[in-house]
Amino acid sequence: MTAISDPDLALRDAQKAIQSGDFATARQITDALLAGEPTHKEALYMAAVCARYEGRSADALAHLDALKSLSPDFGRAYQEEGHLKRKLGDLSGAVGAFERATRYNPALMASWSALADLYHQAGNTDAATNARAQADRVRALPRELQAVTNHIHEGRVFRAEEIARAFLQKHPTHVEGMRLLADIGSRLGVQEDAEFLLESAVDLDPDNVQLRLDYIQVLRKRQKFAAALEQAGVLMARDPDNPLFQSHFAIESMQAGDYETALDHFERVLQKIPGDPATLVSRGHALKTYGRTEEAISSYKAATDVAPGQGDAWYGLANLKTYTFGDDELARMQAQFAALDIDHMSRVHIAFALGKAHEDRGDHDAAFLAYAQGNALKHQTVRYTTDQMHAEFDAQKAICTADLFEAQAGKGCPAPDPIFILGLPRAGSTLIEQILASHPDVDGTLELPNILSLAHRLRGRKQLTDRERYPRILHELSADELSALG
């Protein structure tokens, strides 16, 4: 078979052939691509599409299994699986596949529309209405933002950022564009920019629930727990009986250290949605942190009873460090780990819980195998590559030359004042100190006790307010960013 010299061009030809109904030509192209690169995601996806249209169901399933193994969060793989299972008459399997597709990529209109039809056939009117509304919401987005959403959820974050910024240059107050760019910033670790964008978007559209939920999440990531709780309180004031709002208020109360309020609101959610596994797990986390270990165990176990595939619950039990799994629990975890329809991250968490269970029994070979399986599965969701890192280092060396530093000579602050680096554990404060101390005029003094002593004296005089505990850090945008936001 002739080797493909330009895979991207070949894929475009295959896509055109599929769109025109020439599946034989598309299959020839994808077969040639896969012969040279068996793990090519797009080629596997298109090969599965061709196989479905040509009635080769077994080949389609094989391609999809390979694709999901390579990329467990690739939404279009599950969408194609949904189409295939629907064609084969497996409506329950189709629903599960389309649900996973929309979980991994909420921009997949075809999956939302299919779910609406399948829910309607099953008599689930509320779910059908919600799925139809989601499809309409995505359809109503500008094409640029549909593309941004798709790129985000298929791992092409930098391309998504490029499109989002270009869109906001033309539409600087488009709140969904701002929300998506904030999402990109959060994924890239630029939480300050994400907070600024979401704060601005919420001011523009204060009744937009998704905006405020995203804002709460970023505030929590920035450890602004009091501010996150305040935003959750805004949602609660809007609809005090809404279980979603109650759940977020409970979580933010827990983050702020108010466990009694958190547990009270978790109970309110469970009264409305008895046996909700996610709430049972969150309640378990609160109880564990509050020191009520036996109640935490009961909450986690209740979640595993309701949803045996709830990996967070099994991992919560394992993470207690003192809990020992029984033989029946070990068997249930092994069955769930082998199940075909389990969520990928749940499988990861169950693998680590299995490692703990085997370790407690002294079966170290089985424990190491389970831990290795968990790490291998987790690695599939990590998009780090050494090639990308080498390219980044090469770019830094190319830009940060001696000429660059000579051109910037004389800049900076000449003041001899001490520099205080404040941060929580694992926040990077040690690295910042090392960077600064590499300058010949800066000496790093490690962690001096002076600030702690001063804090103790201040606490003896007055109680610190929330504003003093969580000072607001204002982030200055560049001129280009300000221009983009109008």
Order of alpha helices (4+ residues) and beta strands (2+ residues): alpha-alpha-alpha-alpha-alpha-alpha-alpha-alpha-alpha-alpha-alpha-alpha-alpha-alpha-alpha-alpha-alpha-alpha-alpha-alpha-alpha-alpha-alpha-alpha-alpha-alpha-alpha-alpha
